[in-house]
């Protein structure tokens, strides 16, 4: 009875207005009252130092990207003479015209988009169910399988055995050489498994089993809708990996129509450095135009990722804490 009476009194106190509490002799303390503390000189100095360090880090990251962008639109001679610092000088599109007039670049864009989209879809299709299975404690072989997976992160057969394997599998000069061999990234499996273990409550699985859901039903109807953050983060990791992949095309592809964008841009850069028509220019002009083409190639190759990233940035706020220790 005393417990019930004290509970009723607590409820009444919560429902009382500040005037009623004052009449009842109860001190009113606002819940959202902010405690203001006076900053000491040491705290102010520490804040200034931290701000300056962060500002330097931001400038060190952003300025090289900004310089590449403005240099790609500037007069090559002005860039070579050091006249370009914050704004373009002598606006020109000569570098981009040299790059985009080559029809191979559109073939490279098409190939890279196919490899990146199909490859990322296959990566997610394999990685996420694999990580979910390895996150289930009732799956007894999971530690052995995880050890075998982790072993491959540190030890590999090397380039020659890999080439012979691709040849025996018939993947040379095929689009599938970009997709099938890298279908699973062990690192991404570990990250996804940590997410399922730490971010999906086990009570949901118990409730799903009571409702008669199987493992696949629980995975498809409950786990996946709650995993948008990890899907976006892992998907972008895979997409960037496929987009930047040049080594696969360099080793396994001989057909020019199957070359990805990175290899096409490399060939364009080399061709412009040794192009016979460049002999009509002076050595300095040839070098300057080659440098501008380099800047343009950087922008052309990175532009799609720069456009995609802002739409997925909100998921990175959640994804960076996956597997972290939470207090």
Protein Blocks (a to p, Z undefined) as FASTA:
>chain_A
ZZmmmmmmmmmmmmpcfklmmmnopacddfklccdddddfklmmmmmmmmmmmmmmmmmm
mmmmmmmmmmmmmcfklmmnopafkbcehiafklmmmmmmpmklmmmmmmmmmmmmmmmm
mmmmmmmmmmmmmmpmklmklmmmmmmmmmmmmgcfbjklmmmmmmmnopgoifklmmmm
mmpcfklmmmmmmmmmmmmcfklmmmmmmnopafklmmmmmmmmmmmmmmmmmmmmmmmm
mmmpmklmmmmpmbfklpcfklmmmmmmmmmmmgfklmmpcfklmmmmmmmmmmmmmmmm
mmmmmmmmmmmmmmmmmmmmgoiacZZ
